[in-house]
Amino acid sequence: MNDHHLVSSIWTGKEFELRPTKIHHQDSTVVRVLGSGLCGTDRHLMSLPLFNERSFGHEIFAEIVRVGSRLNSVSGSEISVGDKVIVTPGVPCMECAICTTYAGHEHMCHSRRSHGFAKYSSHDYFPIGGFANYIELVEDLWVVKVDDTYTFDEAMFAEPVAIATKAVERGIGASRQEVEFGAGVAMRAAVIGLGPIGCATTFVLKSLGAEVVGFDTNDWKSSVIGELFQFKTLATPSNSNEAYESSRHQNQIDFDLVIDCTGSPRGLELGIKLAKRGGRIVEVGSFAPGTKSFINPAEICKKELEVLGSALSPVFTYNKVLRLLRKFKQYDLTKLTTHHLPLTEMNSIFQIVEENRFIKIHVDTTVC
């Protein structure tokens, strides 16, 4: 590892450019990034003018190069040089009201330092995102040690499945299912938006035995994902009213639980229409700011709907994720990886997105 060879692919507001980075502290943990996933949130943030000169990439799989003095292991196992780890992207401040009051929910911290969202600086230290070849981890970060039985693409899905696990648990937690009112065992669930988070959510729901129906505006994506997970998918119009009418004609309405993973305001609008009376809706896709939805509050009131938000995930969710990935191998998430890009060809993303025949894009950060 040499400072002259440390680079990160920085989003300028128009394109990705390779920029130099540095290791700033002698006692920090340093990792060699093996790969990083492109998330829908990354693409949403790239469209916002305030998010230029950013170091993106928060789905990080890496190899430990140097173990610092302040590194945490989710499983409690010792971390050594050469270990393969999943890097949880953020660290809470542990001082604000959220951190000191909501035990186990520090991911909601207002002052969270996160890899994959920070503004680039060629001189000052900042949390470098996963679109880089080496990263100096922020202090007190948690990593998840994985053994060699996990493939590259499988490990890369850990963070999306962690997000999905949190969203599903929001959907079924403290519900009213004991009187057939709300999401419970053998529930009917709708997943709107079949991108990586939608697919991960489908994976988690099916592992719980739910009857799942997927909705997406892309007919190709609906077909491919439906075949992989062996479940019903509907290619619907982007207009939420038209999408609902199409779903109603196919008798795919009145769901106990609806999880919107689209990142589009139309997704929430459709979700409110699809949910049954007494149902629950979880909004997980709209993490990036800048969208507005037009909903009829009377639908929420008359149907007694519960509408919940879900963002990020606590670090200990990853223990559940690894168990799920091991136990439910019949749902091979690695087949969702449609593209691998070297770090030097990040700008190929635009053509891939324009062709709209992709599901998951992984960036090979070892090639730069």
N, C-alpha and C positions, 0 to 999 in steps of 0.2 A: 504494500500500500504506500503510495507516494502522493503528496499533496498536488503534484503536477498532473496527476492522472485522475483526480477526483472531479467528476462532472455531474451536473443535474440538467434535465431537460425542462427549461423554464417556459411557461406560457406568457407570451408578450402582450396578449390581447388580440393578436392576429395569427400567430403561429408558435410552434415550439422551437426554442433555440438551446443548444448545449452551452452551458455556462460553467465556469470553474467554481468549485466549492472547497472548503477547508475543514480540517479538524482543529478545533479551537481549544480543547481542554485535554490535559494529560491523563486525567483519571476518569474520562468518560467511556461509555460503552460504544464500540464501533462495530458496524455490521457491513458485510458485503451483500448488497441486495441481489437476490437471485431472480426476482420477478415482482412485478406489481400490476394489479388489475386496474383497468379503466372502469370507473363507476359512473352511473348515470348522473350522480351529483357533480362529478368532475365536468361532465359535458354541460350541465345546467349552469355551473359557475363560470365556465368559459364564455358563456353568452352574455355575461354581465360586465359592463364597462369598468366597474370598480375592482374586478378580479383580474387585472393584468399584472405582469411581473410576479407571477405566483409559481410556487413549487408544488405541483399536484402529486397525487398518488398516495392513498391512505390504506390500500389493501396490499400489505407488504409481507413477502416471504424472504427470509434472509439467512445468512450464515454468520455466526459470531466470529469476529476478528480479534476483538479485544473486550475483555470483561471489565467494566468500570466498577466503581465503589458503590454506586447507587442504582442497582438494577433489580427488578422484582420478577419472580417466576410464578406464573399462575398456578402451576401444578405443585409448586414447592420444591421441585427437583433442582439440583445444582446445575447452573449454566456454565459451560466451559467453552473455550475456543474450539471452533469447528462444529459446534452444535447448530442444527437447523431450527429456526424459530419463526413463529408467526408474530409479527410486531403489532401489538395493539396500538392504535394511532395516537391516543391522547393521554394527557396527565392532568388531573384536577389540581387546583391550588391548595386544597385541604384547609382553607382558612375562611372561605365565604360561608354564608348561611346555608347554601345547598349542601356543601361538603360536610359541614358540622352537624346538620340536622337530618338529612336524608341518608342514613347509613345504607351503603350498597348502591346508591344512585349518584355517585360522584361524576358519572359521565354527563350529568346535567349542569355541571359547574360553568359559571359564566366566564371564568378566567382560564379555561382549559387550554393547555398548550398542545397543539396537535401537529403531527407530521402529515403533510399533504394539503395544507391550507394556508401556510404562512407566506408572507411577501418576501421576495428574493432580495438579498443583499450580498454584494461581492466582498464585503469587509466584515460586517457584524455577524454574530452567531444567530441563526434562526433554525427552526425545526425543518430540515429538508424533507421533502416528500419522497415517495417511493420511486419516482421516475428519475433515479440517480444510480450510480454504480456503488457508491459507499455512503453510509449515513452515520453521523454521530448522534446517538440517541439522547433525548432530553433526560434529565435526571429523574429517577423514581418511576420510569416507565415499566410497564409489565410486558413480558414476552411469554409466548407459549411454546415450550419445547416439543418438537415432534420427531418421531423416529423415522427411520428410512423406509418404513412400510407405506408412508404417505407419499404419493407422487407429487410432482411439482404442481400440476393443475388442481389436484385435490386439496392441497394445502392452501392454494390461492383462493379457494371458495370458503375458507373458514370465516373470514370477516363478513361476507354477505350472509352466510348462514347464521352468524351471531346476530346480525341485524334482524333477520327473519325470525329467529327464535324469540327475541325480545318482543317483536310485533305480535307474534302468535300468542305469547303469554299475556300480553296486554288484552288480547281478544278473548281469552278464556278465563282470565283471572277475576275472582269475585263476581262471577256472573250469576244469573238467576235460573240456571239450567235445571234445578231440582224440581221445578214445576213446569218443565217444558217451555221455558221462557228465556231464551238467550242461547248462547253458544255453549255446548257441552259435549259429552261423549257421542260419537257418531253424528256430529253436526254436519249440516250442509254449509259449505264455505265457498265463497267466490273470491278469486284473486284477479284483480284488475291490473293489467300491465304485466306482460310476460318477459320483462328484461331480467337481468341477473337476480335482482332482489325478488321479483315476482316468482322466478323459478325456485329460488332458495326458500321462499315462503311456501310454495307448493310442496316442496320436499319435506319441510317440517310438518305441515298439515297432514300429509299422507302418512308420515311416520306415526301420527297420532290416530290414524284410522278414519280421518274425516273424508266425506264425499266432497270432492273439490271440482269446481268448474272454473276454467281460465278464460279471461277476456283480453283481447288485444286487437288493435286496429290493423295489424300486419298479418295477412293471411298466411304467408310463408312461415312466419315465426309460430303462429298458432298451430299449424300442422306439424312442424318439427317437434315442438315441445310436447304437444299432445301425444305424439307417438312415443317419445322418450319416457314420459311419466305414465302412459297408459290411462289418460283421463280425458274428459270431454273439454274441448276448447271451442270458443266462438270468436270468429273474426267479425268485429263490429265496426260501425261507422264511428268517426271521431266525435260527431255531435252527440251529446249525452242523451238527448230526447230520442233521436233516431236509434241510438244504440240500445236504449231501453225497449223501444218498440220491437226491435229485432230480437232481443232476448225474450220478450214476453211471448212473441209468436212461437218461439221454440221452447216455451214453458221452462225457461231458466231464470226464474225470479224467486223472491221470498226466501232469501238465504239467512241462516242463523247468524253467520259471521261474514262480513265483507272486508277484505283488506286491499286498500288502494296503494299500488306500487308504481303508479305511472309517472309521478312528478308533474302531471298535467292537472289543471283545475277541473277539466272535464271528468277526470277519474273520480273525484269526490262526488261530483254531481250524479254520476251514474251509480255510485255506491249507495247513496241515499235512496235512490229509486229501487235498487235491487234488494235491499235489506227487508226482511219480513217485519211485521209488527213485533216490537219487543226485541229486535235484533241489535247487533252491535257492529259498528264500523270503525276500523283502525286506519288512520292516515299515516303511512310510513314513507311514501314516495316523494313528498314535497318538502325535502330538507332544505333545498336552496331557496332563497327569497325571490320575490319578484312576480309571483303568480297570484291571481285572484279568481275566486270561484263564485258563481251566481247560483245560490241555492234558495229553496223555499223553506223558511223555518217551520211552516205549518206541517211539512212532511215529517220533520223531526219530532214535532210535538204530537201530532195525531198518531203516529206509529210508535211513540215512546221509544225512540231510538237512543242508543248510547253512542256518541261519537268521540273517539279517543285518538290522541296523537301518540306516536312512537318514534323516538330518535336514538340512534346509536345503540350501545348495549353495555352493560356492566362487564368488567373484565372476566369475572368468573363464569359468565355465560359460555366462554370458550371450552370449559370442561365438558359441558353438555354437547357442544358442537362436535368435539372429537368423538364422543360416544355415538352420536347420530351418524357421522360419516363412516364409522366402522360398522355399525349395526345394520344400516340400510343400504348395503352395497348394490342392491337391485336397481336403485335410482342413481345411475352413474352421472354425477354432475359434470365430470370432465368432458363429456360429450357436448356440453354447452359451450365449450371454448371453441369458437369458430375461427379466431385469428390469433397468431403470435407475431408480435412486432419487435424488432430490435430497437434499442434506445435511439439509434441514429435515424430511424424512420418513423418517428412519432407523428409527423405530419401526414402520413398515409391514413391516419384515422379519419380525416375529413372525407376521403373518397369512400372508405368503408361505410361511414355513417350515411353518406348520400345514396349509396346503392341499397342501403336498408335491408341487407341480408346478413345480419350478424346478431349474435346474442351476447357472447362474452369475449372481450379483447384483453389479452395478457401481454404485457410488455416485458421482453427479455432484456433485463438491465445489464447482463454480463457482456453484451455485445455493444460496444461504444467506440 
